Amino acid sequence: MRNLVLLLLCCGWVHAQKPKYQDDVHLKEIPKHNLSLDLGIQQPLGRYGNLALSGTTIGIGGSTYFNKHWGITGGLKLANNVSALTNVNNNERFDDWQQINVSLGGVYSHTLNRFQIDIFLRGGISFIDLDDSNDFSTTSDSIGPFTSELFLISENSKDTAVLLESGVRFNYYFRRSVQLFFSPQFSTTLNNPLLFKQTVNQDQNVLTPQESMNISNLILSVGIKIALTPQYSNGNYRVDE
């Protein structure tokens, strides 16, 4: 009888030593290969806000992890801003600003139970769709009491630019292989691809020297992240019941 009691106590002690989340690997580790899809809105920043209004984005991305914290990530994003520029001859608004952004970089992740945070920084190239005409203008009252207009010189502007993207992604495990997320992001070109001139007080025909600007946006997006395989960064595999 005494031996039976000791055996039962030993079995109970061994069971008590099992990790609390032994079967829930996804609450401790990072899926090794992931695919993400997101939709968002973007707001132009800086001087670019004189040429563009808010717009939308749609993106697809992927990530591969070396361990439970660090990995590489890439993305493809289609973005547009509503144009704030109108034709000086007929006052019609031009087509939206369009960008195709391709980027690659690093990602750091931290997991806490069902929540995961991703911080990423990527560099790449932006393909910019510019109208062939340079008869653009937008009225601005930023020059004191004077009226000013910005004229984009599209023929001398660049249709490609160096790109920098950064952001934070707040994820929640909806299922073991599926996360829902909210993500604030920052996107900007680095080599001032847009060239323009500005007139101040048209009665005196004051024309400022040529200037250049970057395309910068603050992006707020929501999306879904899916584990492509059942493998985790530590080599374990998910067991779906």
C-alpha positions as CSV (number, residue, x, y, z in Angstrom):
1,M,0.0,0.0,0.0
2,R,2.8,2.3,0.9
3,N,4.6,1.6,-2.4
4,L,1.3,2.4,-4.3
5,V,1.0,5.7,-2.5
6,L,4.6,6.6,-3.3
7,L,4.1,5.7,-7.0
8,L,1.0,7.9,-7.2
9,L,2.8,10.8,-5.6
10,C,5.7,10.4,-8.0
11,C,3.3,10.5,-11.0
12,G,1.7,13.6,-9.7
13,W,5.0,15.3,-9.2
14,V,6.2,14.5,-12.7
15,H,2.9,15.9,-14.2
16,A,3.2,19.1,-12.1
17,Q,6.6,19.7,-13.6
18,K,5.3,19.9,-17.2
19,P,5.4,23.5,-18.6
20,K,2.1,25.3,-18.5
21,Y,2.1,25.9,-22.3
22,Q,3.8,22.7,-23.3
23,D,1.3,22.0,-26.1
24,D,0.8,25.7,-27.0
25,V,4.1,26.2,-28.9
26,H,2.6,29.2,-30.7
27,L,2.4,31.1,-27.4
28,K,6.2,30.9,-26.9
29,E,7.8,30.6,-30.4
30,I,7.6,32.3,-33.7
31,P,6.3,30.5,-36.9
32,K,9.4,30.2,-39.1
33,H,7.8,31.3,-42.4
34,N,4.9,33.8,-42.5
35,L,2.8,35.6,-45.1
36,S,0.9,38.9,-44.3
37,L,-1.8,40.8,-46.2
38,D,-2.8,44.3,-45.2
39,L,-5.1,47.2,-46.1
40,G,-4.6,50.8,-44.9
41,I,-4.9,54.5,-45.3
42,Q,-2.1,56.9,-45.6
43,Q,-1.6,60.6,-44.8
44,P,1.1,62.7,-46.6
45,L,3.7,64.3,-44.4
46,G,5.8,67.4,-44.8
47,R,6.0,69.5,-48.0
48,Y,4.5,66.6,-49.9
49,G,1.2,67.4,-48.1
50,N,1.0,70.5,-50.4
51,L,0.8,68.2,-53.5
52,A,-1.2,65.2,-52.2
53,L,-4.1,64.3,-49.9
54,S,-4.8,61.0,-48.0
55,G,-5.0,57.8,-49.9
56,T,-5.0,54.0,-49.6
57,T,-2.5,51.1,-49.5
58,I,-2.6,47.4,-50.1
59,G,0.3,45.2,-49.3
60,I,1.7,41.7,-49.2
61,G,4.7,40.7,-47.1
62,G,6.7,37.7,-46.0
63,S,9.1,36.9,-43.1
64,T,11.5,34.1,-42.2
65,Y,12.9,33.8,-38.6
66,F,16.3,32.6,-37.5
67,N,15.2,32.4,-33.9
68,K,12.3,33.5,-31.7
69,H,13.2,37.2,-32.0
70,W,15.0,38.0,-35.2
71,G,14.2,37.5,-38.9
72,I,14.2,39.0,-42.4
73,T,11.2,40.5,-44.0
74,G,10.2,41.7,-47.4
75,G,7.2,43.6,-48.8
76,L,5.3,44.7,-51.9
77,K,3.0,47.6,-51.5
78,L,0.6,49.4,-53.9
79,A,0.0,52.9,-52.6
80,N,-1.8,56.0,-53.8
81,N,-2.5,59.6,-52.6
82,V,-5.3,61.7,-54.0
83,S,-3.8,64.5,-56.0
84,A,-4.1,68.0,-54.7
85,L,-2.8,69.4,-57.9
86,T,-5.0,70.9,-60.7
87,N,-4.4,71.9,-64.3
88,V,-3.6,75.6,-64.5
89,N,-5.6,75.9,-67.7
90,N,-8.9,74.2,-66.9
91,N,-8.7,73.7,-63.1
92,E,-9.3,70.0,-63.4
93,R,-7.7,67.8,-60.8
94,F,-5.1,65.3,-62.0
95,D,-4.9,61.6,-61.4
96,D,-3.9,60.2,-58.0
97,W,-0.2,59.8,-57.1
98,Q,0.6,56.1,-57.6
99,Q,3.5,54.1,-56.1
100,I,4.7,50.5,-56.2
101,N,7.1,49.9,-53.3
102,V,9.4,46.9,-53.1
103,S,11.5,46.5,-49.9
104,L,13.6,44.1,-47.8
105,G,14.9,44.4,-44.3
106,G,15.0,43.0,-40.8
107,V,12.3,42.3,-38.1
108,Y,12.4,41.9,-34.4
109,S,9.5,40.1,-32.6
110,H,8.4,39.5,-29.0
111,T,5.7,37.1,-28.0
112,L,3.6,37.3,-24.8
113,N,0.9,34.6,-24.7
114,R,-1.6,35.3,-27.5
115,F,0.0,38.7,-28.3
116,Q,3.0,39.4,-30.5
117,I,4.7,42.6,-31.5
118,D,6.8,43.0,-34.6
119,I,9.2,45.9,-35.2
120,F,10.6,46.2,-38.8
121,L,12.9,48.3,-40.8
122,R,13.2,47.9,-44.6
123,G,14.9,49.6,-47.5
124,G,14.1,49.3,-51.2
125,I,12.9,51.0,-54.3
126,S,9.7,53.0,-55.1
127,F,8.3,53.2,-58.6
128,I,6.4,56.4,-59.0
129,D,3.7,57.1,-61.6
130,L,4.0,60.7,-62.8
131,D,1.8,62.5,-65.4
132,D,3.7,63.5,-68.5
133,S,2.4,67.1,-68.3
134,N,4.1,69.7,-66.1
135,D,1.1,72.0,-66.0
136,F,0.3,71.3,-62.3
137,S,-0.4,73.8,-59.6
138,T,-1.9,74.0,-56.1
139,T,-2.7,77.1,-54.2
140,S,-1.0,77.5,-50.8
141,D,-1.2,80.3,-48.2
142,S,2.0,79.4,-46.4
143,I,3.9,82.4,-47.7
144,G,2.6,85.0,-45.3
145,P,-0.2,87.2,-46.8
146,F,0.8,86.3,-50.4
147,T,-0.7,83.7,-52.7
148,S,1.6,81.0,-53.9
149,E,1.4,78.1,-56.3
150,L,3.5,75.0,-56.7
151,F,4.3,73.8,-60.2
152,L,5.6,70.2,-60.5
153,I,8.3,69.7,-63.2
154,S,7.4,66.2,-64.0
155,E,9.8,65.9,-67.0
156,N,12.8,66.4,-64.6
157,S,11.3,64.5,-61.7
158,K,12.4,60.8,-61.1
159,D,10.0,57.9,-61.6
160,T,12.1,55.7,-59.3
161,A,13.4,56.5,-55.8
162,V,15.3,54.9,-52.9
163,L,12.7,53.9,-50.3
164,L,12.7,53.5,-46.5
165,E,9.9,51.8,-44.5
166,S,9.6,51.3,-40.8
167,G,6.7,50.2,-38.6
168,V,5.3,48.3,-35.6
169,R,2.8,45.5,-36.0
170,F,0.5,44.5,-33.0
171,N,-0.6,40.9,-33.6
172,Y,-3.2,38.7,-31.8
173,Y,-3.4,35.0,-32.4
174,F,-6.9,34.3,-33.8
175,R,-5.9,30.7,-34.3
176,R,-2.7,28.8,-33.9
177,S,-1.6,29.6,-37.4
178,V,-3.4,32.9,-38.0
179,Q,-2.8,36.3,-36.5
180,L,-4.8,39.5,-36.9
181,F,-2.9,42.8,-36.6
182,F,-3.0,46.6,-36.5
183,S,0.1,48.4,-37.8
184,P,1.2,52.1,-37.8
185,Q,4.0,52.6,-40.4
186,F,6.2,55.3,-41.9
187,S,7.2,55.4,-45.5
188,T,9.5,57.9,-47.3
189,T,11.7,58.3,-50.3
190,L,15.3,59.3,-49.6
191,N,16.6,61.1,-52.7
192,N,14.0,63.8,-53.3
193,P,12.5,62.5,-56.5
194,L,9.9,65.3,-57.1
195,L,11.1,68.6,-58.6
196,F,9.0,71.7,-58.5
197,K,9.0,75.5,-58.6
198,Q,6.9,77.9,-56.6
199,T,5.4,81.3,-57.6
200,V,4.8,83.9,-54.9
201,N,2.6,86.9,-55.6
202,Q,1.8,86.3,-59.2
203,D,1.2,90.0,-60.0
204,Q,5.0,90.5,-59.6
205,N,5.8,87.1,-61.2
206,V,8.2,86.2,-58.4
207,L,9.4,82.6,-59.1
208,T,11.5,80.8,-56.6
209,P,14.4,78.5,-57.6
210,Q,13.8,74.9,-58.3
211,E,13.3,72.7,-55.2
212,S,13.0,69.0,-54.6
213,M,11.0,67.0,-52.1
214,N,10.5,63.4,-50.8
215,I,7.3,61.4,-50.9
216,S,6.5,60.7,-47.2
217,N,3.4,59.1,-45.6
218,L,2.1,57.9,-42.3
219,I,0.2,54.7,-42.8
220,L,-2.3,53.0,-40.5
221,S,-3.2,49.5,-41.6
222,V,-5.0,46.3,-40.5
223,G,-4.4,42.8,-41.8
224,I,-3.9,39.1,-41.3
225,K,-0.6,37.1,-40.9
226,I,-0.6,33.4,-41.7
227,A,2.0,30.8,-40.8
228,L,3.0,29.1,-44.1
229,T,4.3,25.9,-42.5
230,P,3.8,24.2,-39.1
231,Q,7.5,24.7,-38.3
232,Y,8.6,27.1,-35.6
233,S,11.9,29.0,-35.3
234,N,13.2,26.5,-32.7
235,G,12.6,23.6,-35.0
236,N,9.4,22.3,-33.3
237,Y,6.3,21.7,-35.3
238,R,2.7,22.7,-34.6
239,V,0.3,19.9,-33.9
240,D,-3.2,20.9,-35.1
241,E,-6.0,19.0,-33.3
